[in-house]
């Protein structure tokens, strides 16, 4: 049986899955096992790549995120993190201008949308190097170290096309994502699997709930 490593672009996963469910209730280990099962692969490792929030963005969000990452580690997931960097004022203006221009707004609506964008937190931050890190590790583990037979990428980002084209010359590839935000280029060039709502439901986390008498029951 061929060994597979699952690479998760966590930010891409989060922003697309949240259109269905709160991403935290999805068990990424179950998702990885499901994908390996349909390809008859042996799951070798799950690698979770994520940007780290700053405590300055809010203590509650920061510690909640840290707790989530700890839970992944306890499940055997290898967590790789990188800090978010703040955009400069010039970068913020350029990014905002690009987003607004792509909306094709009328002259009356455009000023209203521009003013609303001024306070958006996400536009003031940028993810630094996560996709590059994933791409490098996929090439390193599959080709250079030859430690797996297949790479499963959980991401819908077309930025991975170049790396995947290199890897597919020697190894098997599978990309997976929910229908939203799934690059058509990825689906045209590589084997893919669309993770639908029904599949996500089957991969919910199981939590302990106290029963009468003090015993725990998994639901």
KOLPAFI-546695 format. One line per field, with one value per residue (C-alpha): residue in three letters; residue number from 1; x, y, z. Coordinates in Angstrom, 1 decimal. Each point is the difference from the previous one (the first is absolute). Example, Ala and Ser with C-alpha at 12.3 -4.5 7.8 and 13.67 -1.06 7.14 Angstrom:
BEGIN
code	ALA	SER
pos	1	2
x	12.3	1.4
y	-4.5	3.4
z	7.8	-0.7
***
This chain:
BEGIN
code	UNK	UNK	UNK	UNK	UNK	UNK	UNK	UNK	UNK	UNK	UNK	UNK	UNK	UNK	UNK	UNK	UNK	UNK	UNK	UNK	UNK	UNK	UNK	UNK	UNK	UNK	UNK	UNK	UNK	UNK	UNK	UNK	UNK	UNK	UNK	UNK	UNK	UNK	UNK	UNK	UNK	UNK	UNK	UNK	UNK	UNK	UNK	UNK	UNK	UNK	UNK	UNK	UNK	UNK	UNK	UNK	UNK	UNK	UNK	UNK	UNK	UNK	UNK	UNK	UNK	UNK	UNK	UNK	UNK	UNK	UNK	UNK	UNK	UNK	UNK	UNK	UNK	UNK	UNK	UNK	UNK	UNK	UNK	UNK	UNK	UNK	UNK	UNK	UNK	UNK	UNK	UNK	UNK	UNK	UNK	UNK	UNK	UNK	UNK	UNK	UNK	UNK	UNK	UNK	UNK	UNK	UNK	UNK	UNK	UNK	UNK	UNK	UNK	UNK	UNK	UNK	UNK	UNK	UNK	UNK	UNK	UNK	UNK	UNK	UNK	UNK	UNK	UNK	UNK	UNK	UNK	UNK	UNK	UNK	UNK	UNK	UNK	UNK	UNK	UNK	UNK	UNK	UNK	UNK	UNK	UNK	UNK	UNK	UNK	UNK	UNK	UNK	UNK	UNK	UNK	UNK	UNK	UNK	UNK	UNK	UNK	UNK	UNK	UNK	UNK	UNK	UNK	UNK	UNK	UNK	UNK	UNK	UNK	UNK	UNK	UNK	UNK	UNK	UNK	UNK	UNK	UNK	UNK	UNK	UNK	UNK	UNK	UNK	UNK	UNK	UNK	UNK	UNK	UNK	UNK	UNK	UNK	UNK	UNK	UNK	UNK	UNK	UNK	UNK	UNK	UNK	UNK	UNK	UNK	UNK	UNK	UNK	UNK	UNK	UNK	UNK	UNK	UNK	UNK
pos	1	2	3	4	5	6	7	8	9	10	11	12	13	14	15	16	17	18	19	20	21	22	23	24	25	26	27	28	29	30	31	32	33	34	35	36	37	38	39	40	41	42	43	44	45	46	47	48	49	50	51	52	53	54	55	56	57	58	59	60	61	62	63	64	65	66	67	68	69	70	71	72	73	74	75	76	77	78	79	80	81	82	83	84	85	86	87	88	89	90	91	92	93	94	95	96	97	98	99	100	101	102	103	104	105	106	107	108	109	110	111	112	113	114	115	116	117	118	119	120	121	122	123	124	125	126	127	128	129	130	131	132	133	134	135	136	137	138	139	140	141	142	143	144	145	146	147	148	149	150	151	152	153	154	155	156	157	158	159	160	161	162	163	164	165	166	167	168	169	170	171	172	173	174	175	176	177	178	179	180	181	182	183	184	185	186	187	188	189	190	191	192	193	194	195	196	197	198	199	200	201	202	203	204	205	206	207	208	209	210	211	212	213	214	215	216	217	218	219
x	0.0	1.4	0.8	-1.6	0.7	-2.9	0.9	-2.6	0.0	-1.8	-1.0	-1.4	-1.8	-1.5	-1.2	-1.7	-1.5	-1.6	-2.5	-1.4	0.9	2.2	3.3	1.0	-2.7	1.5	2.5	2.9	1.3	-3.3	0.2	3.6	-1.1	-2.9	2.1	2.6	-2.7	-1.5	3.5	1.0	3.0	1.5	-0.1	3.6	-0.3	-2.2	1.7	-2.0	1.4	-1.5	0.7	0.0	-2.2	1.5	-1.1	-0.4	-3.0	-1.8	0.9	-3.1	0.6	3.7	-0.4	-2.8	2.2	2.9	-2.3	-1.2	3.6	0.8	-3.0	1.3	3.4	-1.6	-1.7	3.4	-0.2	3.3	-0.7	2.1	-0.6	1.1	-0.9	-2.2	1.6	-1.6	-0.4	1.5	-2.4	0.9	-0.6	-3.4	-1.1	1.2	-1.8	-3.2	0.1	0.4	-2.9	-2.3	0.8	-0.8	-3.5	-1.0	-2.1	-2.0	1.2	-2.5	0.8	3.8	0.6	-2.2	1.9	3.4	-1.0	-1.1	3.3	2.0	-0.7	0.4	2.6	0.8	1.1	2.7	1.7	1.8	0.9	3.8	1.4	-2.6	-0.7	3.7	0.8	-2.6	1.3	3.6	-0.9	-2.0	3.0	2.4	-1.9	-1.2	3.0	3.1	-0.5	-2.3	-1.9	-3.4	-1.6	-2.8	-0.8	-3.5	-0.4	-3.1	-0.2	-1.8	2.8	1.4	3.3	1.0	-0.3	3.8	1.1	-2.6	1.1	3.5	-1.1	-2.4	3.0	1.0	-2.8	-3.7	-2.1	-3.5	-1.4	-3.2	-2.2	-3.6	-1.8	0.5	3.4	1.3	2.2	-1.1	3.6	0.8	-3.0	1.0	3.6	0.0	-2.2	-2.4	-2.8	-2.7	-0.9	-3.7	-2.2	-1.0	3.6	0.8	-2.9	1.4	3.3	-1.3	2.0	-1.3	-0.4	-0.5	-3.3	-0.7	-2.9	-2.0	2.0	3.2	1.0	1.2	-1.6	1.5	-2.4
y	0.0	3.4	2.5	3.4	3.3	2.4	3.7	2.4	3.7	0.9	3.6	-1.0	-2.9	2.3	2.7	-2.5	-2.4	2.7	0.5	-3.4	-0.4	1.4	-1.5	-1.0	-2.7	-1.9	-2.7	0.4	-3.5	-1.4	2.0	-1.3	-3.6	0.4	1.3	-2.8	-2.6	1.0	-0.2	-3.1	1.8	-0.6	3.3	0.7	3.6	3.0	3.4	3.1	3.4	3.1	3.6	1.1	2.9	2.6	0.4	3.6	-1.0	-1.2	-2.4	-2.1	-0.7	-0.6	-2.5	-1.8	-0.5	-1.2	-2.5	-1.3	-0.5	-1.9	-2.3	-0.7	-0.9	-2.4	-1.7	-0.6	2.9	1.8	3.7	2.5	3.7	3.3	3.5	2.4	3.2	3.4	1.7	3.4	2.9	-0.1	-3.7	0.4	2.7	-2.1	-3.1	1.9	1.7	-3.3	-1.7	2.9	0.3	-3.7	0.5	2.1	2.5	2.9	3.6	0.3	-3.2	0.2	2.7	-1.9	-3.2	1.8	1.5	-3.3	-1.6	2.4	-2.0	-3.5	-1.8	-2.7	2.4	1.3	-3.3	-2.3	-3.6	-0.3	-3.1	-2.6	-1.2	0.1	-2.1	-2.6	-0.2	-0.4	-2.7	-1.9	-0.1	-0.7	-3.0	-1.5	0.5	0.9	-2.3	-2.5	-0.5	-0.3	-1.4	2.6	3.5	1.0	3.8	1.4	3.4	1.6	2.5	0.1	1.3	-3.7	-0.9	0.4	-2.2	-2.6	-0.2	-0.8	-2.6	-1.8	-1.0	-2.5	-0.3	-0.2	3.0	0.8	3.4	0.4	2.9	0.9	1.3	3.7	1.5	-3.1	1.1	-1.3	-0.1	-2.5	-2.2	0.1	-0.9	-2.5	-2.8	1.7	-0.7	2.4	-0.1	0.4	1.0	-3.6	-1.1	2.8	-1.0	-3.6	1.5	2.0	-0.2	-2.2	1.7	-1.5	0.7	-0.9	-2.4	-0.4	-1.9	1.8	-2.2	1.5	-0.7	0.9	1.7
z	0.0	-1.0	2.8	-0.1	1.8	0.4	-0.2	1.3	-1.0	3.2	-0.9	-3.4	1.7	2.7	-2.4	-2.3	2.5	2.1	-2.8	1.1	3.7	2.7	-1.1	3.6	0.1	-2.9	0.9	-2.4	0.9	-1.2	-3.2	-0.6	0.7	-2.4	-2.8	0.5	0.0	-3.3	-1.6	1.9	1.6	3.3	2.1	1.0	1.4	0.2	-0.2	1.0	-1.3	1.6	0.6	3.6	1.3	2.3	3.6	-0.9	-2.2	3.1	2.8	-0.4	-3.7	0.6	2.9	-1.7	-3.1	2.1	1.8	-3.4	-1.2	3.2	-0.6	-3.5	1.4	2.4	-2.9	-1.6	-2.6	-0.7	0.4	-1.9	0.7	-1.2	1.3	-1.9	-1.0	0.0	-3.4	-0.5	-0.7	-3.6	-0.3	1.8	-2.5	-3.0	1.2	0.8	-3.4	-1.8	1.9	-0.6	-3.7	-0.5	1.4	-3.0	2.0	-1.2	0.8	2.8	1.7	-0.3	2.7	2.5	-0.5	0.2	3.4	1.3	-0.8	2.2	3.1	-1.2	2.1	-2.5	-2.7	2.4	0.3	-2.4	0.2	-0.4	-1.8	1.0	-3.6	-0.8	3.1	-1.0	-3.5	1.1	2.6	-2.6	-2.4	2.8	1.5	-3.2	-2.4	2.0	3.0	-1.8	3.3	-1.7	-3.1	-0.2	1.0	1.0	0.0	1.8	-1.6	-2.9	-0.7	-3.5	1.3	0.5	-3.7	-0.8	3.0	-0.8	-3.6	1.1	2.6	-2.4	-2.2	2.7	2.6	0.1	0.9	1.3	0.8	2.1	1.0	0.5	-3.2	1.0	-0.7	-1.9	-2.9	-3.3	-1.1	2.8	-1.0	-3.7	0.5	2.9	1.5	2.5	2.4	0.9	3.7	0.2	2.9	0.6	0.3	2.4	2.2	0.2	1.2	2.9	3.2	2.8	3.4	3.5	1.6	3.7	0.5	3.1	2.5	-0.9	-3.0	-3.3	-3.3	-3.4	-2.3
***
